[in-house]
């Protein structure tokens, strides 16, 4: 009799289902009253950028969380995004888990694989063992980007590292209006465009609310972890124009006045000691008044774009916090808001309206920046602010992201937990590190890290819990020394003291000059005690080497360009031929054909009826940089877009109907004489091909010398912000069978230039 007849189903053992014990393992249960966890991770936001850390930027949602929770003045990161994420996620030092530098390359050494080791379980994997559901939203950037394509491997993607759902992007940065989106393990189109008001930050908060809302509807009895890693405020600085322009007046006084104002607020808050001194300007930063009126006007707008992006993000964070309150789950939700490193120095001394041009040796003079000032923050810009404003973001700390001085590694950290935190609005001055976060959360929940995960024995946690400091302002800082290293810059904190060395790239490490600071008395690292306490400094340097050996920091490697070039060569190897079929999905830039600084041929096999057909055959990039081969008004067209400068060639005849081969041949022309000293560019010839026959030619010195784009490649359409002069997606109207890309073996990359461009991507 069927189970639906009212008679209990009986198996061969003669017991009803209700009487039998299930053969499957019971689902794990979290401790009674275990909290939800919401982690909000900002990108490239400096120590002083939140309002509650001294800024005039409007961040009321974050300020409210701080006023009802705690602010830490001694939270430290690792100076870069991939590395801080690895430490936060695993509770170990970043070199120890294989992410010593970036997820963009694998050097082969244990500390520099660009991917979190299986022996280093993530917080999500640890919580899953105890019954949590885990949701990841936003920036990931802890798996090699050469593994970001349609075939993975997916073991380093969020769903492969303990998260149950993922909505975000895998790369270091993405365009906020046309992002490189992934849902779970699949690349997807953004759900909107700039024209209809789409912005990634709003989308990420919408998805966070959806994940939590779905969870509450389905399993309100179990806790969750939601990790929200915003693109803000990494370049490109993009936000609604009205918000950006509202900050022009606020920053017209310049970075020198801004630094002084922020430090005054920090002193008044008690965030820094009253005796904290303002460091001298960072190397190469001029006084605000030494710049021309035009420069100051451009710099002000570039800073306004950064501020507008942070302001805009705070407004949407407020929606997420309000949802937690509406859902009745705010009281037992631990909310943490922080940044992954100090403010970015990648904008250079003058900043960029569209950095994609200068990275390919197309200058962007101040006159051009000024002419485009009202475009800043829009869909065809890739803006970043100049060094002076990054310096102000890091007030009162020295240097920037990438560096191991305070400006690179000391960051804001706010924690809010209404159920447990009694000292509303208090400050905590303990030294804590990114690798200490996971042990802290495990202690707050009341669980331990599992000894094995998925059958893999786990390495010990290296961070120390600072949970005691949440309820005890007098709790000590961590007991063990904490090393720092990034691109040869080094540092060591130990018992309130810090030894630090700035490393000029390409110079012998033994020539580095170590400085010594008593951080407990010198917050801003302005009183170098190296000559007064040489014995202490010597001991700390020796300890640094011990820690470096223990945590896989060695060998030290300060090479930028060669590391990126070697990784690209290793990944593509001898492959010089790609075949793309119509109907395939999006191809991330790191797995697309590498046509930089080389000759190549693209050919599309199509069928066109008598009425003709327009549309994109292949497009790589976006409105800021890239290339597109397409048919428009019956003519074959190729557009080389370098920083918004369009080098366009049209066919000298229309494309006839029928089965056709439409392509472009790109040839680097040999010089008859050696290039002038300091010259980096040669002439490249672009020849359109219809059925293999030339159909139009263009010669230009512009080209993809260091990068194509950080947006990927599409076949038969241009899904994002359009590379050329058409309205996206401009899908091909005929029948597109396949597109082939054949690359010639004449690639010659400028390693240093490639490295500089890639560093700006981080």
N, C-alpha and C positions, 0 to 999 in steps of 0.2 A: 504494500500500500504506500502511496506517495506521502512524502513528509507534509504535504499541504492538506492531508485528509483529516488531521486532528489526532492521528495516532503517532506517538513518538517513534522516530526511526531507531531501529535496533541494529547494531553491527554484529559481526560474527561472535563477539565475546558476550553478547546478550545484554549489554548495558545501554541505556539511553544516552544521548549526547549530554544531557544535563548531569548524568551520573558519572560520566567519564572525565578523567583529567586530560587537558589538552596535551597533545604530543609536541606542540611547538613551544619554544622558550617564552617565558613571560617577559613582557616589555619592561624595561627598567623604569623605576620610579624615582623622581628627584626627592630630595629631603622635603619634609613638610614645611610649607611656607617659603620655599625657594623663590627668589625674586626673578622677575623678568629683567633682561639686560638690553639697554639701548645704547649703542656706541655710535657717536657722531664724530667722524674723522674729517677735519678740514685739511686742505692741501696747500702747502707753501704760505701759511698764515703765520706772521711773525709774533713774537712774544707780546707785543703791545697792541695788537690789532683789534682785539675785542674791546668793547667799551669798558668792561669790568677789569681790563688790564691797562687802561690808560688812554685808549683811542677816542677820537671824536666821531668815529664811524658808528652809525646807529646799529646796535645789536641788542635790542631790548629783550628778545627771547633768551639769548645766552645770558645776559645780565640778570634776568629774573632767576634762571636756574642757579646762577652763582649766589645771588642774594638769599636764596632758599637752601643753598647747599654749601659747598666748600670750593675755594680756589687754591691751587698749589702754585707756589712760586719757584719750586725746584724740580719741576718735571723735565726730564731730559730725553731726547730722541737720538737718532743715529746720523743725522745730517742729510739723509736722502729718503725718498719715499718708499722704494721697494724694501730697503733695509729696515726702516722703522716698522713697516707692516709685518715683516717677518718676525721681528722681536715681539711686537704686540700680540700677534696671533699665537705664538708658540711658547712664550715665557722663557725663551732662551736668547742668547746673543746671536746677532744676525749672521756672523761668520760661522758660528757653530752649526747652524742649520743649513748652510750652503748658499746664503744670500748676502755675501760679503760686500757686494757692490750693487748691481742692478739686475733686473730680470731680463735685460736686453742682450746679455751675452753670457756664455759659459766658457770659462778659461780652462776647464779641466781640473783645476785644483779644488780640493774638498770644500774650501771656504767660499768658492766663487762659481757655483754651478748655476746660479740664477733661478733656483727652484728649491722650495722647502723640502728637506729630506723626509723620507717616510718615518724615520726614527724620531722625528720632532713633530708630534701630533699638534694640531691646531686647537685653539679653544673650542671651536665648534665640534671637533672630533671628541674632545674630552667631555663636553657637555652632553653630546649625543648618547654616550655610554650611560649617562644618568637621567635620560628621558627627556632632555630638552629638544625642542624644535629650533632649527637655526636658519636664519634668512640673511642673505647677503645682497646689499644694494649699492651700486656705484662702482668705484675704482677698485680693481683687484691688484694687478701689477706685481704678482709674486709667482709668475710662471713665465718661462721663456716665450718671447713673442713669436719665435719661430714655431712654437707649438700652439699658436692661436688660430690656426686654420680649421677648415671643416672636418679634418680627420684627427684633430687634436695632436697628441694624445691628451685625454681629458683628465688624467689623474692629478694634474696640477691646477685644474680649474676649480672654482668654488665647490661645485657638487662633488668633485673628487677629493675634497679636503674637509668634509664634514657638514657642509651647508646643504639644506634641503631644497632651497630655492635660490636662484640668482637672477638679478636683473641689473645690468650695468655694462661696464666696459673693461677690457683686459689690459689695455695699454696704459701708459703713464699719463696721457692727456687725451682729450677729444674735443671736437668742436661742440659747443653747447647748443647750437641750433641744428646741427646735422651729425649727431654722435654715432660712433661705431658701436652699436648696441648689441648685446647678447642677452638672450633669455634662456636660462638654464644652460644648455650646451649648444645653442643654436644662434647664429648671427641673424638678426632681424632688422627690418627697416624701422626707423624712428616713427612714432605714431603721429607726428605732426611736422610742420615746417615753420620757419621764421615768419612766413607770410600769414600763417594762421595763429601766431602767438606762441608757438612751441618754444620751450627752454628746458634743457636737461634737468636742471635743479628741481623745477616744479614736477617733472615726470618722476624723478627719483623719489621725491617725497610722496607723490601719489602711490607709487608702487610699495613704498614702506607701509603706508596706511593700509593698502590692500592686503599685503602679507599678514600684518598684525590683525586686521579685521577678519580675514578668513580664518586665522588661527583661533581667535576668540569665539567665532561662530561654531567652529568644529570641535576644538579641544580646549575649552576654557580652564580645564582642570590641570593642565601642565604648563610649565613656564617656557619662555622663548628667549632666544638671543636674536636681535636684529642689529646688523652691522651696516651703518649707513656711511659710506665713504664718498663724500661729494667731490665733484671736479673743482669746485671753488676752494681756493683762489689761485689755482694753477693757471698759467697762460694756456689758451687765449683768454684774456679778461673780457668776458662778454656778459652783458646784462641789459635790461631795458634802458633805453636812451634817457627817459625822464629821470630815472634814479641816478644814472651817471652824472647828468648835468647838474643835478641838485648839489653835487659836491664840489663844483668848481670854486665857489666862493670860500668853502671851508678849507681848501688847501692852497689858495692863492698866495698865502704867506710863505710857502716853501718849506723844504725839509728841515732847515736849521731851526726855525721857530717851532715847527711841529715836534721835533725831538724834545725841545725844552719843555713844551707844554705837556707832552706825554710823561716825561720824567717827573714833572711837578705833580701831576695827578697820581702817579705811582707812589710817590713819597707820601702824599696826603692819605692815600688808601692804606698805607702800611705794607704795600705789596713788595717794596724794596726798602732797605734801610734808609733813614733820613740822610745819612752821610754818603749815599751812593753818588759817585761822580760820573759826569757825562764823558765818555771816551772821545778822543779826537775823531774827526771824520775818517771813515775807512779810506784806504789807499785809493787814489784816483778820483775821489769825490770832491768836486769843487764847492765852494760856498754858493748858496742859492743866488746871491746877488751878482756873482761873477758871470752868470749866464745871461744871454740876450733876452729881450722881452719876448721874442718869438719862441725861443727855447723854453722859457718859463711857462708860457701859455700851453705849449704842447705837453710839457712834463706834468702840469697841473691836471690836464684832461686824462693823461695816462694813469695818474694816481686816482683820479675820480672813477675811472673804469674799474680799478682794483677795489676801491671802496664800495662802488655800486654793486659789484658782484658779491661781496661779503654781506652787505645790507640786504640784497635780494635773497640770499640764502637764509639769512636769519628770519626773514618774513615767512619763508616756507617751513623752516624748522618750527616756528610758532604754530603752524597748522598741525604738525605731527604731535607736538606736546599737547595741544588742545584736544586732539583725537584721543590720546591716552586718558585725559581727564573725562571726556565724554563717555568713553568706554568703561570708566570706573576702575582702571588698572594703573593709574599713575602712582598711587600710594606705594605699591610694592614693585616699582620699576626703578632699577638703578640706571640713571642717565649720566653718561659721560660725554663731554664735549672737549675736543683737543685738536691739535695740529700735528702733522707728521714731521715737520722740520721747520727751520727758520725761513724767512722770506727769501725769494729767489734772486740770485745775482745774474740770471741768464738774460735779463733785459739789456745788459751792457750799460755803458755810461750815458747813452742818449735814449734808451728805450726804443720800442718798435711799434709802429702802427700795424705792419704786416711783416713779421719776422721771416716769413718764407722767402722773401726776396733776398735779403742780406745773407741768409744761409746758403744761397746759391750765387753769391758774389754780385748781386744786383744791389747797388747802393740805395739807401733811403735817406737822402739829405733832409735837413730840417725844413726846407721849403716844401718838400713833398709831404712830410709829416703834417705840416701846418695846413696844406691844401686839403688834407684828408681828416682834419681834426674832428669833424662831425660824424665821420664814419666809425670812429673808435668805439669798440664794443659791439659792432654790428656783425652781420654774417659774412662779410668779405674782408674781415680783419683778423689778424692774429697778434693781438697787442700784448705788450709786457712793459712794465714801468722801468725807469732807469735806476741805477745803483743808489742814487741819493734817497729815493723813496723806499727802496728795500731796506736801506740802513735805518730809516725812520721806523719802519715796521718792526725792526728788531730792537728798538730802544729799550733799555740803555746798553745793549750788548754789542759786541764787536763782530764784524764780518757777517757772513751770510750762510744760507744753505750750501752744502758741500764742505763747509769748513767745520773744524772741531772747536773753534772758539764759541763763546756763548750764543752769538747770533745764528749759528747753524744748528745748535743742539738743545737750546733751552726754549721751551714752548709753553703756551697756556694749557691748563688742564682744569676742567670744572667737573665736579661730581655732585650729583643730586639724587637723594634717596629719601623721600619724605618719611618712610616708615622707620628709618634707623638714624638719620643724621639729625642730631639735636642742636648742634651749634650753627644756627642759620647765618650764612654770610661770613663765616670765619675764614681765616687764611691758614694755610699750612706751608711751612718753609722747609720741610724735610727734602733731602735729595732723594729722588726716585727716578727710575729709568723705565723706558718702554718695555723692557723685558720683565719688569716687575708687575705689569698689569694683570697678566693671566694668573699668576699665583695669588694675587690680591682677590680677584673675583672668585677663584676657587675657595679661598678661605671665607669670603663673605657668604657664599652659598652653603658651605659646610661639607665640601667634597674634596677628594684627592685626585690628582692626575692618575689615570690608569697606567699600570706597568706595561701593558701591551695594547695596541690598537690594530684591529684587523690582522691579528697574528704577528704583528711586528713589535719586537721589544723596543721600548721607548728609552731615549736618553734622559738623564735627570733634568728637571727644571733648573735653570741657572739664575732666574730672577728671584727676588725676595719679596714676600708680601708686605705691603704697607697698609694693610687693613687696620692695624691698631691705630694708625695716625688719624683715621677717620673720626674716631671717638676720643682720641687722646692727643691734644696739640703738642704735648711734650714728648711724644714717642720719638725714638731715635731714627736717624736716617739709616739706610742700608749699611750692613756691617762689612760687606766685602768690597774690594776696589772695583771700579767700573772703568773699563778701557773704552776708547773711541778710536776709530780709524776710517778714513774715507779718502780715496785717491792719494794716499800718502800723508795726508794731514792726520796728526795723532794727538791723543790726549788721554789723561788718566785722572779720575777723581778718586780720592781716598781720604776719608775722615775729615772732610771739610776743606781739603786742599786740592788744587788742580795743577797738573803739569800739562802743557799744551805746546805743540809745534806746528807752525804753518809751513807747508811744504810747497815751494815753487816747482811746478811740473818740469821734469827733465833735468833736475839738479840732483846731485848725490844726496842720499838720505842722511849720510853722516855730516853733511853741511848744515842740516836744519838747526835752527836755534830754538831751544826749548825755553819756555817761559814758566814761571811759577807764581801762582796766586793763592792767597788764603781766601777762598770763596766765602767763608762764614763772615769775613770782615770786608770783602771786596767783591760785591755782587757783579760789578760790571767789568772786572778783569782789567783794571787800570794801573795797579801797583805791582809791577813785576819784581818778585823777591828772589829771582834766580841767583843774582850775585851775592845777596845777603845770606842765603841758605843753600849753598851748593851741595852740602851733604844730603839734605832732604830731597833736593831735586834729583841727585844721583840715584838715591834709593827708589824714587818714584819712576824714573826712567827704566831702571832695572826691573821694577815690578811690571811696567808696561810690556817689556819684552817677554816676561814670564806669562802674562795674560795673553799676549798675542800668540805665543806658541800653544798655549792651552786651548784657545778658541779658534784655531785654523785661520788666523789673520795672515800668516806668512804663506808665500813670499809677498813682500810689499811690491806693488805695481802701480806706478803713477801714470801709465800711458793711457791717454784718452783714445785718440784715433786708431792706433794699431789694434786695440782690444776690440773695437767695433768692427773694423775691417776684417780682422781674422775670423770673427764669429760669422760675418756675412759670407765670407769665402767658404768656411767650413760647412755652413748650412746648404748653400746652393751647390757647392762642389763643382762637378763637371757638367751639371745640367745647364744646357743653353737653349732648350726648346720647351715651350709650354703650349698646351692645347686646351682651349676653353670652349665648352659647348653651351649653346643657348639653353636657358633653363636652370643653369647652375646658380648658386648663391653668391654672396659677397665674399671677396677675398681680402683679408687683412694685408696691410702694406708690407709687413715683414715676411710674408710668404708669397707675395706677388713677384713677377719678373723684376729683377734688379737692373734697370736700364740706365743707371747713373753712369756718367762719364764713359760711355761706350757706344759703339755702333750696333744697330739692331733693325729688324724688319718685322712689321706687323701686317698680317693679312687676314681679312675676314672673307669667308665664303658665304655668299648670300644668293637669294633668289628674289627678283623684283618683278612685279607684274607691270602691265602697260601703264597703269596709273602712276607708277613711281612709288618711292618709299623714302621717307625721311626718318631720322633718328640716330641714336648713338650706337656705334658698333662696339667700342671699348672706351672706358673712361677710368682713369686712375687719379684720385685726388679730390679737390673741392675748389671753391671759389678763390682760395688763397694761393693754391699751387697745384699743379698736376698737368695731365695731358688728356686730350680727347680726340678720337677719330670718329667722325660722324658724317651723315648725309643731310644736307639742308638745301631746300629749294632745288633739288635735283643734282646738286654738286657735292662732290666729296670734299671734306674739310678736315684739316688737322690744326689743333690749337695747342701750342706750347705755352702754358700759363706759369710764369715765374713771378711769384709775389704779386699777382694781379696784373702783370704786364703780359699782354696777349700777343704772341707771335703766331699769326694765322696765315695759312696757305689754303687757297681754294683751287679746286681742279679747273683746268683751262677748258674743260668740256663737261657736259652733263653725263651722268652715269646712265648708260643704256639699260633697258629692261632685260630680263632673263637671268641665267645663272652667271654670277660675276665674282671676281676676286678683287676686293677693294683693300688697299693697304697704304702703308707709308714706309719708306726706307730712310733710315737715319744714319748718316755717315759722319764720323769725326774726320775732318780734313787735316792732313798732315801739313805742318808749317814748312815752308821752304827755308826759313831762318829760325834760329832759336828764339823763344819768347823773351820779351823784355823782362828785366829783373823785377820780380814781384808780381808779374802777370800770372794769372791762374786760368785764364780762359783762352780757348781756341775757337775756331769756326766750326759749326756743325751745319750740315746740309740736310734739309727735310724734303724728300721727293715723294709726292703722291703717286700711287700706282693704281691703274685700272686694268685688270687682267694682265698684270705684270708690266704694263707699258707706262712710262712716265707721263704724268698728267698735271704737272705743276711743281715748282721748286721754290724753296725759301732757304736763305742762309742767315745765320744769326750767331752771335757770340754768346747769347744766353743759352743755358741748358741746365740739366740736372747734375750739377757738379758734386753736391753732397747729399741731397735728398730729393725725392719725388714729392711725397706728401705724407702726412701722418694719417690721412684718410685713405681707405683702401680702394680696391678695383672692382668694377662691375662690367658685365657683358650684356650688350643689348639695351643698356640704359645707363643713366647717371643718377643714382638714387638720392644723393645728398644735395648740398649746395652746389650749383652747377659749375663745372670746370670752365665752360665756355659760354658763348652768347646764345643761350636757349633757356627755356624754362624746364627745370627738372621735373620728372625723370627723363623726358624726351625719349621714350622707348622706340626702338626701331620698328617700323611699320611693315617691313618686308619679312621674308623668312631668313633668319640668321642660323646657319648650320653650325659654324664653329669659327673661332678666332685663334690664329697661331701667332706666337711671339718667338722669334729666333734671335738670339743675342750673339754678337760676334765676340771673339776672344781678344778684345783690345781694351778692356776696362783698366783705367788707371785712376784710382781714387786718391784724393788728397786726405791722408789719414787724419791730420790735425783738424782740417775743416770738417770732416765727417764727425769727428769726436765732439767738436764745439756745437755742431747742430744737434747731435744726439743728446748732449748734456742739457740743452735747452728743452728738450722733450721731456726730461725727467721731472 
